[in-house]
Amino acid sequence: MEGLAVLVAILFTLAIVSGPIGIGIARIKTKTFFTLLIKRIFHGLFIALGTIVGAQWLLIPGLPFAPRLIGLSSLCLCYVAARDEYFPQFRIVRRGGRSNGKDGHGPSGQH
């Protein structure tokens, strides 16, 4: 029975930690292709494990509310980490209008 408790503790820890680690790995800037490849391998590993464990905690019937909340937060954080790594120009909240100021429109872009 102690082995089962250790396994559940590892799964809880993985669900809680994988999203923030994935976000942290996505924020690392790389210069060479080799470092980008290593970064994406580790990032993909953490995101895949976090998504699988989070979905498991969310979709198992009969679980209390706390494990479901941990599963939902794991899925949301893994989504944010994957979005930051593979779609860095996509932002959910855009402040100050639709333009990011680099398209030539607005006061600084007028001639």
Secondary structure as UniProt FT lines:
FT   HELIX           2..26
FT   HELIX           33..59
FT   TURN            61..62
FT   HELIX           65..86
FT   TURN            88..89
FT   TURN            107..109
//
